[in-house]
Amino acid sequence: MRVADFQGVKVYRLPPEDKRVRKDGTERDPKKLGRIHNPVFAPDGRRVVGFMVKLPDIVGMVKQDDRFVALDSLDVVGEALVVSDAKDAMGTAAAKRLGVDLDRCLIWTGMDVVTRSGKRLGYCADAQCHPRTGKVSTFSLTQSGAASALLGNVEMPVAMMRGYHNGQMIVDDAAAELECSGGAAAAAAEATVKVKAQAKKGAAVLDEHGSKAVDKGSRALGKQLGRAKGMFGGFMDEYKKAAGTSAKKKK
């Protein structure tokens, strides 16, 4: 799973087991806890242990501190992401159960990335990890949002990550040689190749189709950045498949 896909997703908390059914026999719905803010990585940086959840303001005015929610306490019920009602599902109790010190945990996303020799590679935009164990496989690096849109991100294997120092992710020098993948430009190039194989009508035809491909790719990305409606359902389906979660009917 991609940790960026969780950004802004609503999280609900299950009622205690002995309070899930009302006196009239109807079941209570989970109550909204907040929205996922940032992924939290273990101190070694190679495993996602949970998320910081932004709680709603009290009476719409008083801000509350973000609350840590353990990854293994999250589940999917129907189309909702829910957290267990267990006492050690959140906060310091969850961190203690996981054996991690929250003060030493990391939030890689948004952090500057520098090679061991001092070359700046931009910042960490995302990470790919296992939905249950949280084990990270790759980090997505980019120079800027515009660079991600046009060229895609650099997918760096976790083995190239060397650690944290002075507010930066330190990586192997070899990471500077990795190439970008994806982006609107890549999509346009792929479309152009198809046009060459099918049309064979000269440069004018290629120019026409190429410009259309760039425009189409840019609009598709804009929808993704704007969290277009319909994305959440697809994300939940993928999460269920990867996590091995059965699609339970939301009560």
Helices and strands as residue ranges (DSSP letters): G 3-6, E 10-13, G 17-19, E 31-41, E 48-54, E 67-70, G 71-73, E 74-77, E 80-83, H 91-98, G 102-104, E 112-115, E 120-129, E 136-142, H 145-151, E 153-157, G 158-160, E 161-165, E 168-171, G 173-177, E 180-181, H 183-198, H 203-225, H 231-243
